Amino acid sequence: MKKLSLLIALIFAALATNAQLKLAPSGGNQKSVVTQYMGAHAHVTIIYNSPDVTSPQGQSRRGKIWGQLVPYGMNNLGFGISSETNKSPWRAGANENTIIKFSHDVEVQGRPVPAGKYGLHLIPEASGPWTLIFSKNSGAWGSYFYRSEDDVLRAPVTPQGSEYNEWLTFEFTDRQEEECTVALKWEDLSIPFRITLPNSKEIYVEHLRSAMENSPGFNWSVRNTAANYCLQNDVNLEEALEWQKATVSNTSFVGQENVTTLQTLAGLQMKLGQKEEGMATIKKAASHPTANVFQIHGIGRQLIAMGKKEEAMQIFQYNLEKSGDVWPVNVGLARGYSALGQYKMALKHAQIALTRAPDQLNRDGLTQSIEMLKSGQDIN
C-alpha cells in the first residue's frame, strides 16, 4: 500500500511539474507571427510579442517610446545576467525573445547568416545607425540573458520615419524571389533590414533533383518542366540534359517524345555546345506530328534568338508548307525575312498577316511592326 501511495504521489508530482497554463500575454502584448517566402522554398519567419503605443492603463505614450520606454544604447535591465558590466540590448518587442528563423542560408545586410533560429535584438541610438543583433540564444526571456559571445550577426541598420503604427509590427515591405526587406515598425519609426538568398537557383535545383527521384519524376511533363527550368536559368545543365534524354525516349516508361520535350532537349544541347545534335533535334521537333502552327512558329523564333537566321527561315517556310497561308505563318515569314534584312518581303507578309489577325492585340502589334519595317528596322 505504501508503494502504491508513493507511486501515485510521484505521478501527481510529475503532472504538476509538467502542467502549464496558457494565460494571456503579459501586459496585453499579443504574440504575432509573420512569414515570407523567397521563391518556392526558402522562407523567413519572425515570432514576436507586440506592444502598443497606448499603455495598459489607457494612456498614450506617443513621443515617449524611443529614448524613454525603449532606452537608447545598451542598458542594465536589473534582472538575469544583465548588469552594469554586462549590459543588454533591446529585445525588439515585448516579453520573450523576438525570434527570427531562416529555412536556408541567407545574407542579412550583406552578411552571411546560416539557416536556423535566432534571438533578434536591437541597440537603438539617439542618432545615426542602430545595431541589429542575431543571437544563438533564442530561448531566453527578452534580453535579460543576453551574452555577446552568442552573437551570430551584428549589422548596422538605419531607422527611418514611418506612418503611425499603434502596434509594434514586423512587416515585409519588399518581396522578391531572391530577396526581401523586413521592417520593425512602431509609433513613427521604421527600422528596415535586407535579407537576400545567395543560392536560390541551387535550392530549387535540389528540389528538382529530389522530384526526379520520386513520383513526380515519372511524369514526362514534370520532367520537362524541371529540365526547362535549368535551361532557362543556365544552371545544372549537364544533369538536366540527362533528365531530358530519358524524357524524350519512347523506350523509357517515364518518357514521351513530342514537340515540347524535343524543344527542351534541343535547347540544352545547344547551350552545352552540342550544336549539330541540337539542330537535328530542333528540326525533328518542328516536323513532329504533335507540332502545331504556333509551336512551329515558336521554334523559328527560338532559332532567331540563337542567331540561326537561315535555319529559322527554313522553319518558317516549312510552316507554310504544312499549315498553309494562315496569319501566324505570315507573321513568321515576316520575322524570318526581317532577320535576313529583306524588309520588303517582310513587309509584304506582315501586311497579309494584319488583314487576317484575329484580335486587336495582334493587329496593334502587327501595325507597329509594319511601321518599323517601312523605316528599315528589324522587328525581331
C-alpha positions, -999 to 999 in steps of 0.1 A, spaced: 0 0 0 29 24 8 45 16 -25 12 24 -43 8 57 -25 44 66 -33 38 58 -70 6 79 -70 24 108 -53 52 106 -79 27 106 -108 10 137 -94 43 154 -88 53 148 -124 20 161 -136 23 192 -115 58 198 -128 48 194 -165 14 212 -163 13 246 -179 -14 272 -180 -17 292 -212 -25 327 -199 -30 360 -217 3 376 -227 19 398 -200 8 435 -204 -16 426 -232 13 423 -257 -2 398 -281 20 372 -298 24 377 -336 39 356 -363 48 367 -399 64 345 -426 77 355 -461 89 332 -488 117 339 -513 110 318 -543 92 285 -538 110 270 -508 132 294 -488 113 314 -461 118 337 -432 96 337 -400 95 362 -372 78 354 -339 73 384 -315 52 399 -288 36 432 -300 32 461 -275 12 491 -284 18 528 -280 -11 531 -256 -2 519 -221 -21 491 -203 -36 520 -183 -50 536 -214 -25 565 -216 -9 574 -249 28 571 -249 33 587 -283 65 607 -283 78 587 -253 86 554 -270 121 560 -283 147 570 -257 123 565 -228 102 534 -229 128 519 -252 161 535 -239 190 542 -262 222 522 -261 229 491 -241 214 490 -206 214 473 -172 179 456 -171 183 447 -134 175 410 -139 190 378 -152 227 383 -161 221 419 -172 243 442 -151 265 472 -153 293 451 -166 271 430 -189 246 454 -204 218 443 -227 203 454 -260 165 459 -266 145 427 -272 128 442 -303 94 435 -289 79 425 -256 80 395 -232 100 366 -245 128 367 -271 118 380 -305 128 351 -327 138 351 -364 140 318 -383 156 311 -417 149 279 -436 181 283 -457 214 301 -455 209 338 -462 227 371 -461 214 399 -438 226 434 -447 251 417 -469 265 395 -441 261 357 -441 237 340 -416 234 302 -416 199 286 -416 185 283 -381 166 301 -353 180 332 -336 170 357 -309 166 391 -326 178 422 -307 184 459 -315 206 486 -300 187 518 -305 207 551 -308 196 587 -304 213 595 -338 230 575 -365 227 538 -373 213 513 -349 228 478 -344 209 447 -354 219 415 -335 211 379 -340 219 356 -311 222 319 -309 203 321 -277 167 323 -289 150 306 -259 157 331 -231 132 357 -219 137 390 -235 172 404 -233 178 396 -197 202 367 -205 220 383 -235 256 374 -240 277 390 -267 296 357 -273 263 342 -286 261 368 -315 259 353 -349 253 387 -366 259 423 -358 250 447 -386 242 484 -388 206 494 -397 193 529 -404 160 539 -388 135 559 -410 104 579 -404 72 559 -409 34 562 -410 20 559 -375 18 523 -361 -1 518 -328 12 482 -325 48 471 -329 48 452 -362 73 434 -383 63 439 -419 79 426 -452 79 458 -471 96 444 -503 92 409 -515 113 395 -544 122 360 -555 157 362 -542 155 389 -515 131 408 -492 131 437 -468 116 434 -433 110 464 -412 102 467 -375 75 495 -373 63 512 -342 49 546 -334 65 569 -360 96 549 -368 106 521 -391 138 500 -388 143 480 -421 169 454 -429 176 434 -461 176 396 -464 190 380 -496 191 345 -508 225 340 -524 219 305 -538 182 304 -548 188 286 -580 208 258 -563 180 255 -537 154 250 -565 177 225 -583 179 204 -551 141 204 -551 140 193 -587 166 166 -581 145 152 -553 114 153 -576 133 134 -603 140 106 -578 104 104 -566 69 100 -580 68 134 -598 98 122 -619 76 95 -635 56 122 -654 71 134 -686 56 169 -683 71 174 -648 104 162 -660 103 186 -690 94 214 -666 124 206 -644 149 204 -673 135 236 -689 140 254 -656 177 245 -657 178 256 -694 161 290 -688 182 297 -657 215 284 -671 221 261 -641 227 223 -637 227 219 -675 246 186 -677 223 168 -653 192 184 -669 204 170 -703 205 135 -689 170 140 -674 157 152 -708 172 124 -727 151 100 -707 121 123 -710 121 122 -749 128 85 -750 97 65 -761 115 33 -748 115 48 -713 84 44 -692 89 80 -680 93 94 -715 73 109 -743 87 122 -775 67 153 -786 74 188 -798 77 202 -763 102 177 -749 122 178 -781 124 216 -779 138 215 -744 163 188 -754 175 209 -783 179 239 -761 200 220 -737 222 205 -764 228 239 -780 235 255 -746 262 228 -739 278 234 -773 264 203 -790 253 223 -820 249 196 -846 228 174 -822 208 205 -812 200 215 -847 190 179 -856 167 178 -826 151 212 -832 143 202 -868 128 170 -856 107 190 -832 94 212 -860 84 182 -881 70 162 -853 33 151 -857 25 168 -824 37 203 -835 10 228 -844 14 260 -864 21 281 -833 47 257 -819 65 256 -852 64 294 -853 79 294 -818 107 271 -829 115 296 -857 117 325 -832 139 303 -809 163 299 -838 164 337 -845 172 343 -808 201 318 -812 214 337 -842 204 309 -866 187 331 -892 188 309 -922 177 279 -902 148 299 -888 137 309 -923 137 272 -932 114 265 -903 90 294 -912 88 281 -948 82 246 -936 53 260 -915 39 275 -947 41 241 -965 25 223 -935 -1 248 -923 -10 269 -953 -12 306 -958 -27 315 -924 -19 346 -903 6 331 -879 25 316 -908 27 351 -924 39 365 -891 67 340 -890 77 347 -926 77 384 -918 101 378 -889 122 354 -909 127 378 -938 133 407 -914 160 387 -896 177 383 -930 174 420 -937 149 415 -966 125 442 -953 103 444 -985 94 407 -983 89 410 -946 66 440 -950 46 421 -976 39 392 -952 33 415 -922 6 433 -942 -10 400 -952 -10 389 -915 -26 422 -905 -56 415 -927 -61 381 -910 -51 388 -874 -79 375 -850 -79 402 -824 -69 439 -817 -39 430 -796 -23 412 -826 -34 438 -850 -18 465 -829 15 445 -827 15 440 -865 7 477 -872 38 486 -851 59 460 -870 48 474 -903 59 509 -894 92 496 -882 98 476 -915 88 507 -936 117 526 -918 141 497 -923 141 483 -888 143 447 -878 111 436 -860 128 407 -840 
